[in-house]
């Protein structure tokens, strides 16, 4: 699933925001060693955090239907938040700001990853894949801490968060459908009552 989100973001950046340019797209950690080896204008899309989106968790079971009948039940998909640090790397800060501006405008056009970019399990589920950009980070996380962990200096960046649905479990086969109402036998007189078919008579 993660690699499918990576590919969707790569295409969104390369084919939409940066169409017609020679800017590269990388997913490597933007460390000092990486930046020293870079020799072309680059947009870096670094996955730095993975956690469940608890706001989207659902309870109960979902039904799968076949010929109008329930054939199986399964847990609803869970949503996993994938947080990406998006940065631009060129020789001039003005060019980096221009790239970030183009990326920001392009991301803001989409409330979710475009369906045409989804592949594999994401496409198979047929569910939207919500995406946010430039929102304040959670209280337990600061971008300065991310840069400190990478060993680099703080750099202008966009925080892009994708909430990707994931199958939560194996389907459970449903029992055969009920064809008749509930039957009840009472005492020696065999008083019978069948729900939905009228009152029982002794």
C-alpha positions as CSV (number, residue, x, y, z in Angstrom):
1,X,0.0,0.0,0.0
2,X,2.8,2.5,0.9
3,X,4.5,2.0,-2.5
4,X,1.2,2.6,-4.2
5,X,0.8,5.9,-2.4
6,X,4.4,6.7,-3.3
7,X,3.8,6.1,-7.0
8,X,0.5,8.2,-6.9
9,X,2.4,11.1,-5.4
10,X,5.3,10.8,-7.8
11,X,2.9,11.0,-10.8
12,X,0.9,13.9,-9.1
13,X,4.2,15.9,-8.7
14,X,5.9,15.0,-11.9
15,X,3.0,14.8,-14.4
16,X,0.8,17.6,-12.9
17,X,2.8,20.2,-10.9
18,X,6.1,19.9,-12.7
19,X,4.9,18.9,-16.2
20,X,7.3,20.1,-18.9
21,X,10.3,20.6,-16.5
22,X,13.4,18.5,-15.9
23,X,13.0,18.5,-12.1
24,X,13.6,15.0,-10.6
25,X,11.4,13.4,-7.9
26,X,13.1,11.5,-5.1
27,X,11.9,9.6,-2.0
28,X,15.3,9.3,-0.2
29,X,15.9,10.8,3.2
30,X,17.1,14.4,2.6
31,X,20.3,14.0,4.7
32,X,23.5,16.1,4.3
33,X,25.1,13.2,2.4
34,X,22.1,13.0,0.0
35,X,22.0,16.7,-0.7
36,X,25.8,16.7,-1.3
37,X,25.3,14.0,-4.0
38,X,22.4,15.8,-5.7
39,X,23.4,17.3,-9.1
40,X,20.0,18.3,-10.6
41,X,16.9,20.3,-9.5
42,X,14.9,17.8,-7.3
43,X,11.7,17.6,-5.4
44,X,12.1,15.3,-2.4
45,X,9.0,13.5,-1.0
46,X,10.2,11.9,2.2
47,X,8.0,9.5,4.2
48,X,8.7,10.3,7.8
49,X,5.7,9.1,9.8
50,X,3.2,6.2,9.7
51,X,0.3,5.9,12.1
52,X,-3.4,4.9,12.1
53,X,-6.0,7.5,11.4
54,X,-8.2,6.8,14.4
55,X,-10.8,9.4,13.4
56,X,-11.7,7.1,10.4
57,X,-11.9,3.8,12.3
58,X,-15.3,2.1,12.0
59,X,-16.8,-0.6,14.1
60,X,-18.8,-3.7,13.2
61,X,-18.8,-5.8,10.1
62,X,-19.5,-5.0,6.5
63,X,-21.6,-7.3,4.3
64,X,-20.6,-8.7,0.9
65,X,-23.6,-9.5,-1.3
66,X,-24.0,-12.1,-4.0
67,X,-27.2,-12.5,-6.0
68,X,-28.9,-10.2,-3.5
69,X,-27.9,-12.3,-0.5
70,X,-25.2,-11.8,2.1
71,X,-22.3,-14.1,1.1
72,X,-19.6,-13.0,3.6
73,X,-18.8,-10.4,6.2
74,X,-15.5,-8.6,6.9
75,X,-14.1,-5.9,9.0
76,X,-14.2,-2.4,7.6
77,X,-10.9,-1.0,6.1
78,X,-8.5,0.7,8.5
79,X,-7.0,4.1,7.4
80,X,-3.2,4.6,7.8
81,X,-1.9,8.2,7.8
82,X,1.3,8.5,5.7
83,X,3.1,11.8,6.4
84,X,5.5,13.2,3.8
85,X,8.0,16.0,4.1
86,X,8.1,17.7,0.6
87,X,11.1,19.9,-0.1
88,X,12.6,21.5,-3.2
89,X,16.4,21.4,-3.9
90,X,18.0,23.7,-6.4
91,X,21.0,26.1,-6.5
92,X,19.0,29.2,-5.6
93,X,16.4,29.6,-2.8
94,X,14.2,31.7,-5.2
95,X,13.8,28.7,-7.5
96,X,13.1,26.4,-4.5
97,X,10.3,28.8,-3.4
98,X,8.9,28.8,-6.9
99,X,8.8,25.0,-7.0
100,X,7.2,24.9,-3.5
101,X,4.5,27.4,-4.6
102,X,3.7,25.3,-7.7
103,X,3.5,22.2,-5.6
104,X,1.3,23.8,-2.9
105,X,-1.2,25.1,-5.5
106,X,-1.4,21.7,-7.1
107,X,-1.9,19.8,-3.9
108,X,-4.6,22.2,-2.8
109,X,-6.6,21.3,-5.9
110,X,-7.2,17.8,-4.5
111,X,-9.0,16.7,-1.4
112,X,-7.9,13.2,-2.1
113,X,-5.5,11.4,-4.5
114,X,-7.0,11.4,-8.0
115,X,-8.6,8.0,-8.7
116,X,-6.8,7.9,-12.1
117,X,-3.5,7.7,-10.1
118,X,-4.5,4.8,-7.9
119,X,-3.1,1.3,-8.5
120,X,-3.1,-2.1,-6.9
121,X,-5.0,-2.5,-3.6
122,X,-5.9,1.2,-3.5
123,X,-7.6,1.0,-6.8
124,X,-9.2,-2.4,-5.9
125,X,-10.9,-1.0,-2.7
126,X,-12.6,1.7,-4.7
127,X,-12.5,4.1,-1.8
128,X,-11.3,7.7,-1.7
129,X,-7.7,8.3,-0.4
130,X,-8.0,11.6,1.5
131,X,-5.0,14.0,1.4
132,X,-4.2,17.2,3.3
133,X,-1.3,19.7,2.9
134,X,0.3,22.4,5.0
135,X,-1.8,21.7,8.1
136,X,-0.3,22.2,11.6
137,X,1.5,19.1,12.8
138,X,0.2,17.1,15.9
139,X,1.3,18.3,19.3
140,X,3.6,15.3,19.7
141,X,5.6,16.1,16.5
142,X,7.6,19.1,15.3
143,X,9.3,19.6,11.9
144,X,12.4,20.9,13.7
145,X,12.7,17.4,15.3
146,X,12.4,15.7,11.9
147,X,15.3,17.8,10.5
148,X,17.3,17.2,13.7
149,X,16.9,13.5,13.2
150,X,18.0,13.8,9.6
151,X,21.1,15.7,10.7
152,X,20.4,18.7,8.5
153,X,19.3,22.3,8.8
154,X,15.7,23.4,8.9
155,X,14.4,23.9,5.3
156,X,11.1,25.3,3.9
157,X,8.8,22.3,3.3
158,X,5.2,21.1,2.8
159,X,3.7,18.6,5.1
160,X,1.5,16.2,2.9
161,X,-0.6,13.6,4.8
162,X,-2.3,10.8,2.9
163,X,-4.9,8.7,4.7
164,X,-4.8,5.3,2.9
165,X,-7.4,2.6,3.4
166,X,-6.1,-0.9,4.1
167,X,-8.0,-4.2,4.2
168,X,-8.4,-5.1,7.9
169,X,-9.0,-8.8,7.8
170,X,-10.1,-12.0,6.0
171,X,-13.8,-12.2,5.1
172,X,-15.9,-14.6,7.2
173,X,-18.4,-16.7,5.3
174,X,-22.0,-16.0,6.1
175,X,-24.5,-18.8,7.1
176,X,-27.3,-19.9,4.8
177,X,-30.3,-17.5,4.5
178,X,-33.3,-18.2,6.7
179,X,-36.0,-19.6,4.5
180,X,-38.8,-20.0,7.1
181,X,-40.0,-18.3,10.2
182,X,-39.3,-19.4,13.8
183,X,-41.1,-22.5,14.8
184,X,-42.2,-23.2,18.5
185,X,-43.7,-26.4,19.9
186,X,-45.3,-26.4,23.4
187,X,-46.5,-29.2,25.6
188,X,-48.1,-32.5,24.8
189,X,-50.8,-30.9,22.7
190,X,-48.0,-29.8,20.4
191,X,-49.1,-26.1,20.2
192,X,-47.2,-24.7,17.2
193,X,-46.5,-21.1,16.4
194,X,-44.5,-20.0,13.4
195,X,-43.4,-16.4,13.3
196,X,-44.6,-14.5,10.3
197,X,-47.2,-17.1,9.3
198,X,-50.1,-16.3,11.6
199,X,-51.1,-17.4,15.1
200,X,-50.6,-21.0,16.2
201,X,-53.6,-23.2,16.8
202,X,-54.0,-26.2,19.2
